[in-house]
Amino acid sequence: MTLPGGAANRLSYLTDPTPSAETSYHASFSFNPNTLTSGANPNSVLTLFEARSGTGAQVFAIQFHRTGGVAQVRTVIHTGATGATTTNGVWVTVTDVAHTLQVDWFAGPATGASPGSLRLLRDGVVASTQNGNTAALRIETAVLGVTAGVSSAPSSSMAGTAYFDSFVSTRFTLP
């Protein structure tokens, strides 16, 4: 996936419409940020992966930015009956080589003490975990690539190439 820079920037992604009202969703893929940059604005982020509900609303996502030359990823989990409330995970550093990113999402029960959760693993090691009321949310679509955050302003310094590979997803826990 390449962002050529400036006005030529466009979203670039693949969509998997096969999840069906999933209450548990697990995905893993190889990501190499290579030369990808989110631009000069340190608040700019690119969404690299997201799981969506039947209405197309984002249930959770993996975001990317590069600040001070350091590439980082984080998760975002949407909670509540409509997914209107979001919680950002911590930024996790990734170097400019291939890393395996894995997410494990659980809707959680409608009642009780156990909330829903989203866990991010980088190269098989848990990097962050978020919890929240996700009982009413279901996964219907998964989207891999740069799905949001792209600036196509002529002056945008957002540019570069990133590589994605080895995508796998399941409703069951990944090894």
C-alpha positions as CSV (number, residue, x, y, z in Angstrom):
1,M,0.0,0.0,0.0
2,T,1.4,3.4,-1.0
3,L,0.4,6.9,-0.3
4,P,2.1,9.0,-3.0
5,G,1.7,12.2,-1.0
6,G,-0.3,15.4,-1.3
7,A,-3.4,15.5,-3.5
8,A,-2.7,12.0,-4.9
9,N,-3.4,10.3,-1.5
10,R,-6.4,8.0,-1.3
11,L,-7.7,5.3,1.0
12,S,-6.5,1.8,0.0
13,Y,-8.0,-1.3,1.6
14,L,-9.5,-4.7,1.3
15,T,-12.9,-5.7,2.8
16,D,-13.9,-9.0,4.3
17,P,-17.7,-9.2,4.5
18,T,-17.8,-12.8,5.9
19,P,-18.0,-12.2,9.7
20,S,-21.6,-12.7,10.7
21,A,-22.9,-11.1,13.9
22,E,-19.7,-12.2,15.7
23,T,-19.5,-11.7,19.5
24,S,-15.9,-12.9,19.4
25,Y,-13.4,-11.9,16.7
26,H,-9.7,-12.6,16.3
27,A,-7.4,-11.3,13.5
28,S,-3.7,-11.4,12.8
29,F,-1.7,-9.9,10.0
30,S,1.9,-9.0,9.2
31,F,2.5,-5.2,9.0
32,N,5.7,-3.5,7.9
33,P,5.5,0.3,8.2
34,N,8.5,0.7,5.9
35,T,8.5,4.4,4.9
36,L,4.8,5.1,5.7
37,T,4.4,8.4,7.6
38,S,1.3,10.0,9.0
39,G,2.7,13.4,8.1
40,A,4.2,16.3,10.0
41,N,1.2,16.8,12.3
42,P,1.8,14.6,15.4
43,N,-2.0,14.3,16.0
44,S,-2.6,12.7,12.5
45,V,-3.3,9.0,12.6
46,L,-4.1,6.4,9.9
47,T,-6.5,3.6,10.6
48,L,-4.9,0.3,9.4
49,F,-7.5,-2.2,10.3
50,E,-11.0,-2.0,11.6
51,A,-13.9,-4.2,12.5
52,R,-17.4,-2.8,11.7
53,S,-20.9,-3.5,12.8
54,G,-23.8,-4.3,10.4
55,T,-24.5,-0.5,10.2
56,G,-20.9,0.1,9.1
57,A,-20.0,1.7,12.5
58,Q,-16.5,1.0,13.7
59,V,-16.4,-1.5,16.6
60,F,-12.6,-1.5,17.0
61,A,-9.6,-0.4,15.1
62,I,-5.8,-0.5,14.9
63,Q,-4.3,3.0,14.2
64,F,-0.8,4.1,13.1
65,H,1.2,7.2,13.4
66,R,4.9,8.2,13.1
67,T,6.1,10.8,15.5
68,G,9.7,12.0,15.9
69,G,10.6,9.3,13.4
70,V,9.1,6.5,15.6
71,A,6.4,4.3,14.1
72,Q,3.7,3.3,16.5
73,V,0.3,1.5,16.6
74,R,-2.6,1.5,19.0
75,T,-6.1,0.1,19.3
76,V,-9.3,2.0,19.7
77,I,-12.4,0.2,21.2
78,H,-15.9,1.5,20.8
79,T,-18.3,0.8,23.7
80,G,-21.9,1.2,24.7
81,A,-25.1,0.1,22.9
82,T,-24.3,2.2,19.8
83,G,-20.5,2.2,20.0
84,A,-20.5,6.0,20.4
85,T,-17.9,6.0,23.3
86,T,-14.3,5.3,22.4
87,T,-11.2,4.5,24.4
88,N,-7.8,4.6,22.9
89,G,-5.1,2.1,23.8
90,V,-1.5,3.0,24.5
91,W,0.9,3.7,21.6
92,V,3.1,0.7,20.9
93,T,6.4,1.1,19.0
94,V,6.9,-0.9,15.8
95,T,10.2,-0.8,13.9
96,D,10.5,-0.6,10.1
97,V,10.4,-4.4,9.7
98,A,7.6,-6.8,9.5
99,H,5.7,-7.3,12.8
100,T,2.7,-9.6,13.5
101,L,-0.2,-7.7,14.9
102,Q,-3.0,-9.6,16.4
103,V,-6.3,-8.4,18.0
104,D,-8.6,-10.4,20.2
105,W,-12.1,-8.9,20.7
106,F,-14.9,-10.1,22.9
107,A,-18.3,-8.5,23.1
108,G,-18.7,-9.5,26.8
109,P,-22.0,-10.4,28.5
110,A,-25.0,-8.1,28.6
111,T,-24.9,-8.2,32.4
112,G,-22.4,-9.1,35.0
113,A,-18.9,-8.0,36.1
114,S,-17.0,-9.1,33.0
115,P,-16.8,-6.4,30.4
116,G,-16.0,-6.8,26.7
117,S,-12.4,-6.5,25.8
118,L,-9.9,-5.8,23.1
119,R,-6.3,-7.1,23.3
120,L,-3.4,-6.1,21.0
121,L,-0.4,-8.4,20.6
122,R,2.8,-7.4,18.8
123,D,4.9,-10.3,17.7
124,G,3.0,-12.6,20.1
125,V,3.4,-10.5,23.2
126,V,0.5,-8.6,24.7
127,A,1.0,-4.9,24.1
128,S,-2.3,-3.5,25.4
129,T,-5.7,-4.5,26.7
130,Q,-8.8,-2.4,26.9
131,N,-12.2,-3.2,28.5
132,G,-15.6,-1.7,28.1
133,N,-19.3,-2.5,27.7
134,T,-19.4,-3.9,24.2
135,A,-22.3,-6.4,24.8
136,A,-24.6,-4.9,22.2
137,L,-21.9,-4.7,19.4
138,R,-21.4,-7.4,16.7
139,I,-18.7,-7.7,14.0
140,E,-20.1,-8.0,10.4
141,T,-17.1,-6.7,8.3
142,A,-13.4,-6.5,8.6
143,V,-11.3,-3.9,6.6
144,L,-7.5,-4.1,6.2
145,G,-5.3,-1.4,4.7
146,V,-5.5,2.4,5.2
147,T,-9.2,2.8,5.9
148,A,-9.3,6.3,7.4
149,G,-7.2,9.4,8.3
150,V,-5.7,10.1,4.9
151,S,-5.2,13.7,4.0
152,S,-5.2,14.6,0.3
153,A,-4.5,18.2,0.9
154,P,-1.9,19.4,-1.7
155,S,0.4,20.4,1.2
156,S,0.0,17.0,3.0
157,S,3.3,15.4,4.0
158,M,1.5,12.1,4.7
159,A,3.2,9.6,2.3
160,G,5.1,6.4,2.0
161,T,4.7,2.6,1.6
162,A,3.6,0.0,4.0
163,Y,3.3,-3.7,3.6
164,F,0.5,-6.0,4.8
165,D,0.5,-9.8,4.5
166,S,-0.7,-13.1,6.1
167,F,-4.1,-12.0,7.2
168,V,-6.2,-14.5,9.1
169,S,-9.3,-14.1,11.1
170,T,-11.6,-16.4,13.1
171,R,-14.3,-16.4,15.8
172,F,-12.1,-18.7,17.7
173,T,-8.9,-17.9,19.7
174,L,-5.8,-17.7,17.6
175,P,-2.7,-19.6,18.8
